[in-house]
Amino acid sequence: MPGAIADEMQAILTDTFVPTKLEIINDSASHAGHSGDDGSGESHFTIVIEATVFEGMTRLARQRAVISALGDIVGQRVHAVAIKASAPAA
């Protein structure tokens, strides 16, 4: 079951990018007891997002766009986020 932060990220990314694909995977359990694990169960995520807005953007630019859209979530409320952002295949 998704948590509050995962739900918030889902809403922000959906509103911002209107993705054709969006998966938010909670990786926190595999990091339990490690650095950055705050015990909330929502400290580490993988985001898989596909959106037409990413067409023509570099991988780094796509990742920066996602991080920017998420505001204070990344680095303050969540310890780590892996981002796999792409444009839909033509």
N, CA, C and O atoms as CSV, one atom per row, in Angstrom:
chain,resi,resn,atom,element,x,y,z
A,1,MET,N,N,0.849,-1.192,0.000
A,1,MET,CA,C,0.000,0.000,0.000
A,1,MET,C,C,0.887,1.246,0.000
A,1,MET,O,O,1.802,1.356,0.816
A,2,PRO,N,N,0.620,2.182,-0.911
A,2,PRO,CA,C,1.450,3.391,-0.968
A,2,PRO,C,C,1.324,4.225,0.305
A,2,PRO,O,O,0.290,4.213,0.973
A,3,GLY,N,N,2.388,4.940,0.621
A,3,GLY,CA,C,2.372,5.826,1.765
A,3,GLY,C,C,2.069,7.247,1.342
A,3,GLY,O,O,1.863,7.527,0.161
A,4,ALA,N,N,2.044,8.132,2.308
A,4,ALA,CA,C,1.701,9.529,2.050
A,4,ALA,C,C,2.689,10.213,1.103
A,4,ALA,O,O,2.281,10.973,0.225
A,5,ILE,N,N,3.972,9.949,1.274
A,5,ILE,CA,C,4.963,10.596,0.415
A,5,ILE,C,C,4.865,10.044,-1.011
A,5,ILE,O,O,4.939,10.806,-1.974
A,6,ALA,N,N,4.703,8.745,-1.147
A,6,ALA,CA,C,4.551,8.149,-2.480
A,6,ALA,C,C,3.319,8.719,-3.180
A,6,ALA,O,O,3.365,9.027,-4.371
A,7,ASP,N,N,2.233,8.858,-2.450
A,7,ASP,CA,C,1.009,9.447,-3.021
A,7,ASP,C,C,1.242,10.887,-3.448
A,7,ASP,O,O,0.774,11.309,-4.506
A,8,GLU,N,N,1.961,11.638,-2.633
A,8,GLU,CA,C,2.251,13.039,-2.948
A,8,GLU,C,C,3.122,13.138,-4.200
A,8,GLU,O,O,2.873,13.974,-5.069
A,9,MET,N,N,4.141,12.284,-4.289
A,9,MET,CA,C,4.993,12.291,-5.477
A,9,MET,C,C,4.183,11.922,-6.720
A,9,MET,O,O,4.355,12.533,-7.774
A,10,GLN,N,N,3.311,10.938,-6.602
A,10,GLN,CA,C,2.454,10.518,-7.718
A,10,GLN,C,C,1.613,11.695,-8.220
A,10,GLN,O,O,1.535,11.940,-9.424
A,11,ALA,N,N,0.989,12.416,-7.294
A,11,ALA,CA,C,0.133,13.554,-7.665
A,11,ALA,C,C,0.942,14.667,-8.326
A,11,ALA,O,O,0.526,15.210,-9.350
A,12,ILE,N,N,2.085,15.010,-7.755
A,12,ILE,CA,C,2.913,16.086,-8.307
A,12,ILE,C,C,3.391,15.736,-9.711
A,12,ILE,O,O,3.281,16.547,-10.631
A,13,LEU,N,N,3.918,14.538,-9.870
A,13,LEU,CA,C,4.465,14.146,-11.170
A,13,LEU,C,C,3.375,14.006,-12.226
A,13,LEU,O,O,3.598,14.318,-13.396
A,14,THR,N,N,2.211,13.542,-11.821
A,14,THR,CA,C,1.086,13.435,-12.764
A,14,THR,C,C,0.645,14.817,-13.220
A,14,THR,O,O,0.436,15.041,-14.412
A,15,ASP,N,N,0.503,15.743,-12.283
A,15,ASP,CA,C,0.078,17.110,-12.617
A,15,ASP,C,C,1.124,17.847,-13.449
A,15,ASP,O,O,0.773,18.584,-14.370
A,16,THR,N,N,2.390,17.658,-13.137
A,16,THR,CA,C,3.469,18.395,-13.791
A,16,THR,C,C,3.792,17.873,-15.192
A,16,THR,O,O,3.973,18.659,-16.122
A,17,PHE,N,N,3.863,16.561,-15.342
A,17,PHE,CA,C,4.370,15.981,-16.588
A,17,PHE,C,C,3.329,15.260,-17.448
A,17,PHE,O,O,3.611,14.937,-18.603
A,18,VAL,N,N,2.139,15.001,-16.913
A,18,VAL,CA,C,1.093,14.241,-17.616
A,18,VAL,C,C,1.742,13.006,-18.275
A,18,VAL,O,O,1.731,12.874,-19.498
A,19,PRO,N,N,2.297,12.122,-17.464
A,19,PRO,CA,C,3.056,11.005,-18.006
A,19,PRO,C,C,2.200,9.950,-18.703
A,19,PRO,O,O,1.029,9.756,-18.379
A,20,THR,N,N,2.822,9.275,-19.671
A,20,THR,CA,C,2.189,8.134,-20.314
A,20,THR,C,C,2.460,6.874,-19.490
A,20,THR,O,O,1.765,5.868,-19.632
A,21,LYS,N,N,3.474,6.940,-18.632
A,21,LYS,CA,C,3.804,5.851,-17.718
A,21,LYS,C,C,4.385,6.472,-16.455
A,21,LYS,O,O,5.203,7.390,-16.522
A,22,LEU,N,N,3.957,5.964,-15.303
A,22,LEU,CA,C,4.516,6.441,-14.037
A,22,LEU,C,C,4.445,5.320,-13.012
A,22,LEU,O,O,3.372,4.797,-12.710
A,23,GLU,N,N,5.609,4.965,-12.485
A,23,GLU,CA,C,5.703,3.995,-11.405
A,23,GLU,C,C,6.538,4.606,-10.292
A,23,GLU,O,O,7.616,5.148,-10.538
A,24,ILE,N,N,6.041,4.517,-9.087
A,24,ILE,CA,C,6.809,4.952,-7.928
A,24,ILE,C,C,6.996,3.718,-7.055
A,24,ILE,O,O,6.048,3.198,-6.467
A,25,ILE,N,N,8.230,3.271,-6.988
A,25,ILE,CA,C,8.564,2.027,-6.306
A,25,ILE,C,C,9.252,2.358,-4.988
A,25,ILE,O,O,10.278,3.039,-4.966
A,26,ASN,N,N,8.684,1.876,-3.898
A,26,ASN,CA,C,9.251,2.114,-2.578
A,26,ASN,C,C,10.341,1.071,-2.325
A,26,ASN,O,O,10.050,-0.114,-2.160
A,27,ASP,N,N,11.584,1.517,-2.297
A,27,ASP,CA,C,12.739,0.654,-2.066
A,27,ASP,C,C,13.209,0.685,-0.608
A,27,ASP,O,O,14.267,0.141,-0.294
A,28,SER,N,N,12.452,1.299,0.264
A,28,SER,CA,C,12.897,1.548,1.633
A,28,SER,C,C,13.219,0.268,2.408
A,28,SER,O,O,14.170,0.246,3.189
A,29,ALA,N,N,12.454,-0.776,2.205
A,29,ALA,CA,C,12.675,-2.010,2.961
A,29,ALA,C,C,14.062,-2.590,2.716
A,29,ALA,O,O,14.660,-3.174,3.620
A,30,SER,N,N,14.574,-2.434,1.503
A,30,SER,CA,C,15.904,-2.968,1.203
A,30,SER,C,C,17.023,-2.104,1.785
A,30,SER,O,O,18.194,-2.479,1.718
A,31,HIS,N,N,16.675,-0.959,2.350
A,31,HIS,CA,C,17.659,-0.067,2.960
A,31,HIS,C,C,17.481,0.041,4.478
A,31,HIS,O,O,18.113,0.880,5.120
A,32,ALA,N,N,16.631,-0.798,5.043
A,32,ALA,CA,C,16.358,-0.752,6.486
A,32,ALA,C,C,17.654,-0.912,7.272
A,32,ALA,O,O,18.436,-1.829,7.019
A,33,GLY,N,N,17.868,-0.026,8.212
A,33,GLY,CA,C,19.053,-0.067,9.051
A,33,GLY,C,C,20.276,0.581,8.446
A,33,GLY,O,O,21.313,0.682,9.102
A,34,HIS,N,N,20.172,1.024,7.202
A,34,HIS,CA,C,21.300,1.676,6.536
A,34,HIS,C,C,21.211,3.193,6.706
A,34,HIS,O,O,20.225,3.723,7.221
A,35,SER,N,N,22.250,3.865,6.267
A,35,SER,CA,C,22.267,5.321,6.299
A,35,SER,C,C,21.070,5.879,5.543
A,35,SER,O,O,20.762,5.431,4.438
A,36,GLY,N,N,20.411,6.837,6.128
A,36,GLY,CA,C,19.276,7.475,5.483
A,36,GLY,C,C,17.945,6.842,5.813
A,36,GLY,O,O,16.901,7.414,5.500
A,37,ASP,N,N,17.949,5.671,6.440
A,37,ASP,CA,C,16.696,5.037,6.842
A,37,ASP,C,C,16.197,5.715,8.105
A,37,ASP,O,O,16.799,5.591,9.171
A,38,ASP,N,N,15.089,6.435,7.971
A,38,ASP,CA,C,14.559,7.164,9.123
A,38,ASP,C,C,13.475,6.385,9.867
A,38,ASP,O,O,12.873,6.895,10.811
A,39,GLY,N,N,13.230,5.149,9.436
A,39,GLY,CA,C,12.230,4.319,10.094
A,39,GLY,C,C,10.813,4.563,9.623
A,39,GLY,O,O,9.889,3.892,10.084
A,40,SER,N,N,10.616,5.514,8.710
A,40,SER,CA,C,9.266,5.850,8.236
A,40,SER,C,C,8.732,4.852,7.222
A,40,SER,O,O,7.525,4.778,6.989
A,41,GLY,N,N,9.634,4.081,6.618
A,41,GLY,CA,C,9.229,3.191,5.548
A,41,GLY,C,C,9.085,3.916,4.223
A,41,GLY,O,O,8.638,3.329,3.238
A,42,GLU,N,N,9.462,5.197,4.192
A,42,GLU,CA,C,9.407,6.001,2.969
A,42,GLU,C,C,10.671,6.855,2.850
A,42,GLU,O,O,10.612,8.084,2.833
A,43,SER,N,N,11.808,6.174,2.769
A,43,SER,CA,C,13.088,6.898,2.700
A,43,SER,C,C,13.811,6.740,1.368
A,43,SER,O,O,14.650,7.572,1.024
A,44,HIS,N,N,13.504,5.689,0.611
A,44,HIS,CA,C,14.188,5.392,-0.649
A,44,HIS,C,C,13.157,4.993,-1.707
A,44,HIS,O,O,12.304,4.141,-1.461
A,45,PHE,N,N,13.242,5.612,-2.877
A,45,PHE,CA,C,12.292,5.334,-3.950
A,45,PHE,C,C,12.988,5.238,-5.293
A,45,PHE,O,O,14.067,5.797,-5.490
A,46,THR,N,N,12.356,4.520,-6.216
A,46,THR,CA,C,12.719,4.549,-7.628
A,46,THR,C,C,11.507,5.091,-8.368
A,46,THR,O,O,10.385,4.627,-8.162
A,47,ILE,N,N,11.737,6.077,-9.233
A,47,ILE,CA,C,10.672,6.661,-10.040
A,47,ILE,C,C,10.944,6.304,-11.492
A,47,ILE,O,O,12.013,6.603,-12.024
A,48,VAL,N,N,9.973,5.664,-12.126
A,48,VAL,CA,C,10.034,5.361,-13.551
A,48,VAL,C,C,8.948,6.211,-14.199
A,48,VAL,O,O,7.762,6.013,-13.937
A,49,ILE,N,N,9.349,7.150,-15.039
A,49,ILE,CA,C,8.394,8.079,-15.639
A,49,ILE,C,C,8.679,8.245,-17.127
A,49,ILE,O,O,9.829,8.380,-17.545
A,50,GLU,N,N,7.621,8.232,-17.906
A,50,GLU,CA,C,7.707,8.449,-19.352
A,50,GLU,C,C,6.721,9.557,-19.690
A,50,GLU,O,O,5.544,9.472,-19.343
A,51,ALA,N,N,7.200,10.599,-20.369
A,51,ALA,CA,C,6.342,11.731,-20.713
A,51,ALA,C,C,6.851,12.408,-21.982
A,51,ALA,O,O,8.056,12.469,-22.225
A,52,THR,N,N,5.937,12.905,-22.771
A,52,THR,CA,C,6.325,13.564,-24.025
A,52,THR,C,C,7.157,14.815,-23.778
A,52,THR,O,O,7.957,15.194,-24.633
A,53,VAL,N,N,6.989,15.460,-22.639
A,53,VAL,CA,C,7.755,16.668,-22.324
A,53,VAL,C,C,9.259,16.394,-22.274
A,53,VAL,O,O,10.058,17.321,-22.403
A,54,PHE,N,N,9.651,15.134,-22.088
A,54,PHE,CA,C,11.064,14.788,-22.012
A,54,PHE,C,C,11.722,14.632,-23.385
A,54,PHE,O,O,12.936,14.446,-23.462
A,55,GLU,N,N,10.949,14.704,-24.458
A,55,GLU,CA,C,11.524,14.571,-25.798
A,55,GLU,C,C,12.576,15.653,-26.032
A,55,GLU,O,O,12.341,16.830,-25.762
A,56,GLY,N,N,13.729,15.241,-26.532
A,56,GLY,CA,C,14.803,16.183,-26.833
A,56,GLY,C,C,15.640,16.598,-25.640
A,56,GLY,O,O,16.610,17.339,-25.798
A,57,MET,N,N,15.286,16.140,-24.450
A,57,MET,CA,C,16.046,16.484,-23.246
A,57,MET,C,C,17.105,15.421,-22.980
A,57,MET,O,O,16.895,14.244,-23.275
A,58,THR,N,N,18.236,15.832,-22.427
A,58,THR,CA,C,19.257,14.869,-22.022
A,58,THR,C,C,18.771,14.121,-20.780
A,58,THR,O,O,17.831,14.545,-20.107
A,59,ARG,N,N,19.427,13.012,-20.496
A,59,ARG,CA,C,19.083,12.226,-19.304
A,59,ARG,C,C,19.191,13.097,-18.051
A,59,ARG,O,O,18.318,13.058,-17.185
A,60,LEU,N,N,20.256,13.874,-17.961
A,60,LEU,CA,C,20.460,14.733,-16.802
A,60,LEU,C,C,19.362,15.797,-16.707
A,60,LEU,O,O,18.867,16.071,-15.614
A,61,ALA,N,N,18.982,16.388,-17.816
A,61,ALA,CA,C,17.927,17.406,-17.814
A,61,ALA,C,C,16.591,16.807,-17.369
A,61,ALA,O,O,15.835,17.449,-16.640
A,62,ARG,N,N,16.300,15.587,-17.803
A,62,ARG,CA,C,15.060,14.920,-17.377
A,62,ARG,C,C,15.073,14.679,-15.871
A,62,ARG,O,O,14.076,14.923,-15.191
A,63,GLN,N,N,16.201,14.200,-15.353
A,63,GLN,CA,C,16.311,13.950,-13.918
A,63,GLN,C,C,16.183,15.241,-13.120
A,63,GLN,O,O,15.516,15.277,-12.086
A,64,ARG,N,N,16.822,16.294,-13.603
A,64,ARG,CA,C,16.726,17.586,-12.910
A,64,ARG,C,C,15.294,18.111,-12.914
A,64,ARG,O,O,14.849,18.700,-11.929
A,65,ALA,N,N,14.569,17.905,-14.010
A,65,ALA,CA,C,13.175,18.354,-14.092
A,65,ALA,C,C,12.312,17.626,-13.061
A,65,ALA,O,O,11.460,18.238,-12.417
A,66,VAL,N,N,12.533,16.332,-12.911
A,66,VAL,CA,C,11.765,15.550,-11.931
A,66,VAL,C,C,12.103,16.005,-10.513
A,66,VAL,O,O,11.202,16.218,-9.701
A,67,ILE,N,N,13.378,16.153,-10.211
A,67,ILE,CA,C,13.792,16.594,-8.876
A,67,ILE,C,C,13.229,17.978,-8.571
A,67,ILE,O,O,12.750,18.225,-7.464
A,68,SER,N,N,13.286,18.873,-9.542
A,68,SER,CA,C,12.754,20.224,-9.354
A,68,SER,C,C,11.251,20.186,-9.065
A,68,SER,O,O,10.769,20.898,-8.184
A,69,ALA,N,N,10.521,19.366,-9.798
A,69,ALA,CA,C,9.076,19.268,-9.597
A,69,ALA,C,C,8.738,18.753,-8.203
A,69,ALA,O,O,7.725,19.146,-7.625
A,70,LEU,N,N,9.573,17.881,-7.664
A,70,LEU,CA,C,9.300,17.289,-6.348
A,70,LEU,C,C,9.652,18.220,-5.186
A,70,LEU,O,O,9.349,17.904,-4.035
A,71,GLY,N,N,10.279,19.350,-5.465
A,71,GLY,CA,C,10.546,20.358,-4.429
A,71,GLY,C,C,11.341,19.815,-3.257
A,71,GLY,O,O,12.408,19.229,-3.441
A,72,ASP,N,N,10.818,20.010,-2.042
A,72,ASP,CA,C,11.561,19.640,-0.831
A,72,ASP,C,C,11.502,18.155,-0.503
A,72,ASP,O,O,12.086,17.725,0.492
A,73,ILE,N,N,10.816,17.366,-1.313
A,73,ILE,CA,C,10.712,15.937,-1.007
A,73,ILE,C,C,12.080,15.270,-1.102
A,73,ILE,O,O,12.503,14.573,-0.179
A,74,VAL,N,N,12.764,15.485,-2.212
A,74,VAL,CA,C,14.068,14.845,-2.428
A,74,VAL,C,C,15.138,15.560,-1.607
A,74,VAL,O,O,15.323,16.770,-1.728
A,75,GLY,N,N,15.828,14.807,-0.782
A,75,GLY,CA,C,16.928,15.354,0.003
A,75,GLY,C,C,16.523,15.873,1.364
A,75,GLY,O,O,17.366,15.996,2.252
A,76,GLN,N,N,15.246,16.180,1.548
A,76,GLN,CA,C,14.800,16.663,2.852
A,76,GLN,C,C,13.836,15.676,3.501
A,76,GLN,O,O,14.007,15.308,4.663
A,77,ARG,N,N,12.833,15.253,2.757
A,77,ARG,CA,C,11.837,14.332,3.314
A,77,ARG,C,C,12.076,12.884,2.892
A,77,ARG,O,O,11.569,11.955,3.519
A,78,VAL,N,N,12.849,12.703,1.830
A,78,VAL,CA,C,13.219,11.382,1.331
A,78,VAL,C,C,14.734,11.367,1.181
A,78,VAL,O,O,15.318,12.321,0.667
A,79,HIS,N,N,15.364,10.301,1.623
A,79,HIS,CA,C,16.825,10.235,1.583
A,79,HIS,C,C,17.357,10.057,0.165
A,79,HIS,O,O,18.320,10.721,-0.220
A,80,ALA,N,N,16.745,9.170,-0.615
A,80,ALA,CA,C,17.290,8.881,-1.939
A,80,ALA,C,C,16.187,8.546,-2.943
A,80,ALA,O,O,15.207,7.877,-2.614
A,81,VAL,N,N,16.371,9.027,-4.175
A,81,VAL,CA,C,15.447,8.746,-5.252
A,81,VAL,C,C,16.261,8.407,-6.501
A,81,VAL,O,O,17.115,9.180,-6.934
A,82,ALA,N,N,15.977,7.242,-7.065
A,82,ALA,CA,C,16.558,6.878,-8.364
A,82,ALA,C,C,15.517,7.224,-9.408
A,82,ALA,O,O,14.343,6.889,-9.249
A,83,ILE,N,N,15.934,7.895,-10.483
A,83,ILE,CA,C,14.992,8.372,-11.495
A,83,ILE,C,C,15.339,7.767,-12.847
A,83,ILE,O,O,16.469,7.865,-13.326
A,84,LYS,N,N,14.337,7.140,-13.445
A,84,LYS,CA,C,14.457,6.618,-14.809
A,84,LYS,C,C,13.403,7.346,-15.632
A,84,LYS,O,O,12.247,6.926,-15.674
A,85,ALA,N,N,13.797,8.434,-16.284
A,85,ALA,CA,C,12.877,9.281,-17.033
A,85,ALA,C,C,13.156,9.153,-18.526
A,85,ALA,O,O,14.308,9.171,-18.959
A,86,SER,N,N,12.083,9.022,-19.306
A,86,SER,CA,C,12.238,8.893,-20.743
A,86,SER,C,C,11.053,9.497,-21.470
A,86,SER,O,O,10.012,9.781,-20.878
A,87,ALA,N,N,11.237,9.687,-22.772
A,87,ALA,CA,C,10.145,10.105,-23.648
A,87,ALA,C,C,9.537,8.847,-24.258
A,87,ALA,O,O,10.234,7.842,-24.391
A,88,PRO,N,N,8.262,8.872,-24.632
A,88,PRO,CA,C,7.663,7.701,-25.267
A,88,PRO,C,C,8.379,7.375,-26.578
A,88,PRO,O,O,8.850,8.271,-27.280
A,89,ALA,N,N,8.454,6.097,-26.893
A,89,ALA,CA,C,9.078,5.675,-28.141
A,89,ALA,C,C,8.214,6.157,-29.309
A,89,ALA,O,O,6.986,6.141,-29.233
A,90,ALA,N,N,8.861,6.576,-30.372
A,90,ALA,CA,C,8.138,7.096,-31.531
A,90,ALA,C,C,7.444,5.990,-32.279
A,90,ALA,O,O,6.785,6.246,-33.287
